[in-house]
């Protein structure tokens, strides 16, 4: 079972509107139980937000304008940030070994 502190940390990273979009504590806890990290959960959330905001456009009406297209740009920036964080967490598959490994020799 997922740690309550980890669930709380993940929910804080997702923001206050996450539960309204289906990203509640139960889902986050299940994702943590399935091996996702907090950054991977945040990455999935921001990818979903980016998809939700993809069809928003800037609106200019009589005397007012709203830059709704910026919501997609902000979501994309968050996706890029969390993608880099997840890549930092993921070990690199190096077939040659690590710096402290040596080839085996039979004697």
Number of C-alpha atoms within 10 A of each C-alpha: 8 15 11 11 9 15 21 15 12 21 22 12 15 21 12 9 11 16 14 8 10 12 16 15 16 13 14 23 20 14 17 20 13 11 10 15 17 22 20 20 22 25 22 15 23 24 19 15 20 20 13 13 19 17 10 13 14 12 11 10 8 5 5 7 10 11 11 15 15 15 18 20 14 15 21 19 14 19 21 14 15 22 19 14 15 18 12 10 12 9 8 9 8 7 6 9 10 10 6 5 8 9 7 6 5 4 3
